[in-house]
Amino acid sequence: MPEISPRLLKIWLRALPVMFAGIAAGSSGAFAQISGAPIERAARTAGAEAADAASPADSSVFRVEHESRHQGVFHGQTVAYRAVVERFSLQLDRGPAGDVVATSYIASPTGSGRHGRPEPSDRPVIFLFNGGPISPSVYLHMLAFGPKRLAVAADLTADPKTFPVVDNTETVLDQADLVFYDPVGTGFSRPASGNRVEAFFSVERDARELTQFVLAWSRAHGRLNAPKFLFGESYGTIRAAVAARQLAELPTPVRLDGVFLMGQALNIIETVGRPANVMSYVVSLPTLAALGWYHGKVAPQGRSFEAFLDEVRQFSTREYLPALLQGSLIEPADLHRVASRLEALTGLPAARFEQLGLRVSKPRYRQELLADRGLVLGANDGRYAAAAKPGQDPSGVYLPRISEAFDQYRRRTLGVPERLGTYVVDSPVDSLDAWNWGNTQPFGDWAYMEDLRVAMQKLPGLRLVIGTGYHDTLTTVGAAEQALAQSGWPRDRVSMRYYQGGHMAYTIDASLAALMNDVRALVAPPSR
């Protein structure tokens, strides 16, 4: 993938951030820790309805490592909930073994839970995970869905050290329980003794690990028949698609009601910016245009932002694509005409487009749009701009603050014990070559979109939402729309959603609110 440096690719696949700071224990409302020795239970309960996991030989055991009680106001409703840290020991069929440590937020009636009535068996559950491969769910946990979140300032030049941790009144805990999944090798999750984390480094095994975890968690909590949803971000969208197919192909398919892909990467092979990949320039154009608009390099001319992007979409397929297909055979007059139009849509000089044969990649655009001011745009979020520094993304400026905040949150508010060890944020995958993507020869296919099509075919109630940030240069609006057009997914069960912001658009308050509304709509029972 020559258009993105290895470091930036790793940042993309991880979904960027790191860990978090500053919450007073008393700020969480009603709070009572349940500590002491972990409670160990076999995860083999609950009938034959979901059979024996992803494979007949897969198995799991779980234990509660820590539990605490809290109360918060979410979407205007006061909710009492438990924060439960659990260890699931998983053994994949003919594969590696490992311990997945997950944090769940479980809302239930007064007196329910460990020392009271059972959890409601029909309450929806959302399993959330970030990308990588592989990274922990800390980003979705503390920037978007957790009961507390790090509030990223609207002023992109603000000092991240000043970002507070606040009550997350937008999250959907009033509507669904939330399970934050950390793959083996990240967070507190580790390979079992005698196993190497590298044994999990493949698309299929990574998804199988999630599939078995979903089953084990559902058994342990009596939720096999509850509505279940997967929310994956970045590489996590590939994990979600493959896991959905695996769940659907079980002898007795597991109930799965919805999948939310945030920053989808399913068609990365078709849309990645290899120099000769003509389609990559076409699907990238709406993002370049959105960035030109944001940075004041495009004249609005009385248009709304949405109307402007519609104009860009039409130009990209009707004029830009045919011109690119002509390559060096294009007539000079046509080259000049298309280049002039590209200047009007992106803010980059027409002469530069002509010089490059109309092929301006996303990294080149980020480097050149504000070059007259000595600035380069962020890859994760192109709204950010800073002086170029080798190996650094301007939109990663707040990563250290995230690390601090989460660390203090889990210690002070959740009271997670030190015996769990270090919470690992960095991916153990050193390079993309270390990951088994499912194919190694040039004539093969990486059919991640097909995984989701099969799942939707086998599970007729499964609905899909694709969310994308307008200013995300890693997983773009155009690539998402191309995926929908080429996937064969049932159109009446797919929704496209767009947000101001980058790869993690939920760092913007308005985008977070919009995202949560979209998640609520997915979790709500479909209208008949």
N, C-alpha and C positions, 0 to 999 in steps of 0.2 A: 504494500500500500504506500507507494512512494510520495504521495502528496502530504502525508502527515508524519512527523518525526516519530521514532519509536516511543519517546517519552510521552508525546501528546496522545498517541494511540492508546498507551496504557492508561492515561488520564481519562480518555473517552470511555474505554471499556470498563473502567472502574466506576464511572459516574462521578468522578472527582473527589469530593470533600474528605474529611478525616475524623474528628471526634469532639467534645463540647464542654462549656463552662458555666458556672455560677448559678445554682438554684439553692435557695435556703430551704432546708427541710420542712420548715413550717409552712411554706407557701403553697403546699399541695393540698391544703384543706385537711379533712379527716385522714389521719395517717397512723397506721399501726403495723409494725414489722412482725413478721412471723419468721423466726430464725431457729437455729438449732440444727440437729442432724438432718441431712437430706432424706427425703422420703423416696424409697425405691419401689417401683411397681412394674409388673410385666405389662407390656402394651398389647397383650393379646386378650382383648375382651371383645365385646360387641359382635356377636354372631358372624355368620358367613357372608353378610351382605356385601362387603367390599373385598371379599376373599382374602388371599394372603399376599397383599402388597403387589409391587410392580412385577415380582417374579415369585414363583412358588417357594424358592429357597431364600428370599429376602426375609430378614427378621429384625426385630427391634426391641429394646428395653428402655424404659425411661425412669428418671427420678427428678423430683423437685429439688433444685439447689437453693432457691430462696423465694420467698413470697412476701409481699407487702400490700397494705390496703390504703386506698386513696379515694379522693372525691374531687370531681371537677365539673365545670359547666361547659357543655359541648353543644353547639347549635341551639343554644338557649335552654338546654335541658340539663338538670343536675344529675350526674351519674356517679354512683359508687362503683369502684372497680378494683380489681386485684392486678398487681404487676407480678407475673410469675416467670421466674428464670428456671428453665428445665433442660435437662441433659437427656438426649435421645441417642442411645448406642445403636448404630445401624450396621448391618452386615449385608452388603449387596451380593446377590447371587453371582457366583464365579467372579467376584470382584473384591475390592478392598472393604475394610471396616473402619468406622470412625465414630466420633461423638459429636453430634450437632447440639450446640447450646443455643437455645432460642429464648427471646423475651416476648411474652404474651400479655396483652392488656385485655382483661376479661370482665365485662360488666354483667352483673347478675343481681337478682332480687335480694333484698335484705335477708341475711341468714343463709344465703346459698354459698356454694364453694366448698372449700376443704373441710370446714367444720359444720356445714349446714346442708341445705337442700342441694341436689345436683344442679349443675349448670343446665339452662334450657337447651334441649337437644336440637331445637330448630332455629337457634339464633345464628345469623349469618357470620361467616368468618372470612377475613381477608388475609392471605399470606403475602407478605411484602418482602422484596429482595432487590438489591442493586445489581450492578453489572460485574465488570472484571474483564476477562475472567481472571481471578475471582475476587470479589470484595464483600465486606460485610454490609449489613443493611443500615448502618449508622446514618447514612445520608437521608434516606426516607424517614428514618426513625426520628431524627432531631431537626430536620428542616421542614418536614411536611406532615407526617401522620401521628407522631408521638403526642402524648398529653402535654408535654412541654416542647417548645421549639426555640431554636436560635433565630432571632429576628434580624435578618440582614438589612442593613440600612438602604433606603431608596437612593441616597447619595452614594454613587459608586466610588467616590474618592474618600469616603469616611474611613476612619481607622477601625479595622475589625475588632480591636481590643475593646471598643466601646459597645459592641453589639450585645444586647441583653438576651437572656433566656426568659421567655414569657409563657404564660398559659396559652395553650393552643386551642382556642375556642372554636376553630374551624374544623377540627378533625371529626371523623365519623364514628367515634366510639359510642355515641348514643344510638347508632344504627347497627353497628357490627363490631365483633371482637377483632382485635388486630394481633397478628403473629409476625414478628420480625425474625426472618430466617438468615442465619449466617452459615455459608457453606464451610465444610471442613477445610481448615487452613486459614480461616479468618475469624475475627471476633474471639470468642472463647472456644470455638469448635476446633477439634484436633483429630488427626488420624489415630487409630487405635495402636497400641503397642505392637511393634513388628510390621506396621504398615507405613508406607511413604505417602505424603500428600500428593505426590506426582501421579499416583495411581488413579486419582480422581480427575485428572486433567484431560477430559474429553467432553464433547457436547453431550453424548448419550449418557455417560456415567454421571456427569454433573446434574443432568436433568433427572436421572434415576434416583440420585441422592435426595433431590427435592420431592420427587414422587413418593418415595418411601417415607420421608418425613411427614408429608401431608397426611398419609394414611396413619402413621403412628400417632401423630398429634390428634387426629380425629378420633381414633380409637380411645386414646387416653382420656379425652374430654367428652366422650359420648356424642360426637358430632358427625358420625358417618353419613347421616341423612340430612345434615344441615346444609343450607345453601353455602357454597364455597366459591371463592374468587382468588385468582392469582393476579398480583400487581407486580410486574417486572419493569425494570428501567435499564436502558442501554443494553449491554450484553444480556442482562436479565430478561430482555424480551425474547431472545433466542431460547433461554432456559424455560421461559413460560410456555412458548409454543411447543417445544419438544415434550415437556412434562404434561401438557394438556393432551397431546397425542398418546403418551404412555398411559395416562389415567383412563383415557377413552378406550384403549385397546385391552384393558384388563378383562379376564373372563367374565367378571361382573363389574362393569364400568362404575367408577366412582362418580358421585354427583359433583358436577362442576358447572356452575351457573354463569361464570363470566371470567374474561381475561382482559386486563387493562395493560396495554403496551405504552410505556412512557419513553419517548425517544427510541422508536423502533429501529432495530438493526437487522431485520429478517432478510432484507434484500441487499445487504451490504456488498455482496459479490457483484451484483449487477450495477450498483450505483457508486461504488468507491472510485476515488479520483485517480485512477491510473491514467497516464498521459493520453493514451489512445482510446480510452473509454469515452466515446462521444456522449453517451447518456449521462455520465456524471456531470458534465457541464450544464446540461439541460435541467436536471433535477436540482442543481445547486443554485440556479438563477434566482428563484424567488427569495432565497436566503440572502444572496448578495444584494438584491434590491431592497429587502427589509432593512439591511444594515446601512445601505446608502441613505435610505429614508431617515433612519434613526439618527445618523450622524450629520444630517443636514446637507448631504451631497446631492440630493434629488429634490427637484422643485415639486411641491404638492399640486400646483396648478388647479386648486379647488377640489381635488379628489380626496376622498377618505382613504385611509391606509388600506382597508379591505378592497376598495374599488381599484386602487393602484395595483395591488397584488394580483387581482383577477386579470388585469391588463397584462401583467408580466407573465402569468401562466399562459395566456393565449399566444403571446409573442414567442414564448419558449418552444412551443410545439409547432406553431404554424410557420414561423420564419427562422428561428434560431436553429432548431434541429435540422431542417433541410440544408441550411447553409453549412453547418458543421459536417454533414454527410458528404458535401462536395469537397471538403478538405482543400488541398492546394489547387484544385481544379476550378474553384469558384471564380467568377468574373470579377475583375477589380471594382467595377461599379457596385456590384452586389455586396462585395466585402465592405466597401466604404459605407453603404447604406445600413447594413446590419450593425456594423461597429458604431455608427452614429446613434442608432437606436439603443444599443447597449450602454453607451455613455449616458443617455438620458434616463435610463432605468437604474443604473448602478452608481453613477458618479465617477467612474473611472474613465480617463480620456479615451476617446475613440481611437486615437493613434496607437495606444497601448494594445487595444483589442486587435487592431490590424496587424501590428507587429507580431503578435502571438497567434495569428491565425484564428482569432475569435475564442481561443482556448485560455481562459483565465480561471485557474483553480481557486478553491476556497483559501488555501494558505497564501497564495500570491495576492489575492484580493485583501486579505487581512493585513498583509505586510505593506501594501501600496496605497490603500485608500487614504490614510492619514500620514503618509510618509513625509509630506511637506512640513508636518509638525513634529516629526521624529517619533511617531507613535505607531504601534502595532495593535490590532484588535485581538480580543480573546478568542480562543477556539471553542471552549465550553460555552461561552456567552459573549457574542461579538459586540455587545453594548459596552463592554469594558475596553479601555484603551490605555496603554502605558508604553514607556520607553522599552524598546526591544532588549530582552536579556536572554541569552542562550538557554534553551531548555525550560523556560518559564512561560506559563500562560497567564496573561494579565487577569483573567477571570478566576484564577486560583488564589487570589490574594487573601481570602478569608479562611483558607484551609486550616492553618494552625489554630485559629479561634474555635473552629468546630471541634477539633481534637480536645482542646482544653475543656470546653463546655460539656461534652458528653461524658468525659472522664469524671467531672465533678457531679454531674447529674446522677449517674449510676451509683456513685459512692454515697452522696449526701442525701439524695431524695429517695432513690430505690433501696439504698443500703446493701448493694450487692457485695458479698464478702470477698475479701482479698484472696481467699484460697482458690478462686477460679483462675487466678493468674493474670497475665497481660492480655488486654483486649487488642487483638492484632487488626490494624487498619490497612497496612500495605498488602498488596496482592502478593502471594507466594509465587505467582507465575512471572518468571523473569522476562520472557519474550513470547510473542505470539506464536513463534515456531514450536514452543514447548507444549502448545495446546493441540489436541487432536480435534480438528474441525469436521471430521467425518469423511474427508476425501483428500487424496494426495496426488491425483493425476489431473492433467489439464483438461480432459474431456469429461470430467465428472460434474456432478451437480451438488449444490449445497441447498437442499430443498426445505429450508426452514419455514417458508410460507406454506408449503405443502403439509407440513406437520400440523399446522393450525387448521388447514382446510379439512384434513382427515378428522381431526378432533371435532370440528363443527358438524361434519357429516354424521359422525357416530353419536354425537350429543346434540340433538335438535333444539335443546333449550339453551345452549351455550351462546352467549352474546359477547361481542368484542368491541372495545373502545381503543382507539389509537390517539394518543396525545403528543403534541409536538410544540416546542418553543420556536417562535418565529426567528429568533436570533441565535439558534443552535447551529453551529457550523459542522457538528459531528454527525448528528442524525437529523436530517433536514426535512422541512415541510414537503419539498418536492419528492424526496425519496419515499416518504410516507404515502403520498398520493399515488406514486407509481406502484407501490406495493398493493394498494387497494385495487388499482386498475388491472394488475396482472395476476392477482392471487387466486381468483376463482372462489373467494369467500362469499357466502350468501349476503348480498348487499343489504337486505332488510334487517340483518342482525349485526351490522357493523356501523359504528359511529366514528366520525373524525372530529377531533377537538384541537383547537389552536390556542396558544397562550403567548402573551407578551413575555419575553425573557429567553433564556438560553436552554442548555441541556437540562438544567434543574430550574425550570421556570418558576417553580413554587417558592423561590427566594423572594419573589415579588408578592406583596400581600394580596393584590387584586387577582393575580394568577393563582395563588394558593386557594383563595375563595372559590374561583371558577373551577379549579381542579376538584376540590371537595364536592362541589355541586354535581360535577360529572360522575364522580365515584358514587355519590348518593343515588343518582339516577340509575347507575348500573346495578347497585345492590337492591334497589327497590324492585318488588315483583313486577314483571312486565305487564302492561295493560292488555287486556283481552280484546 
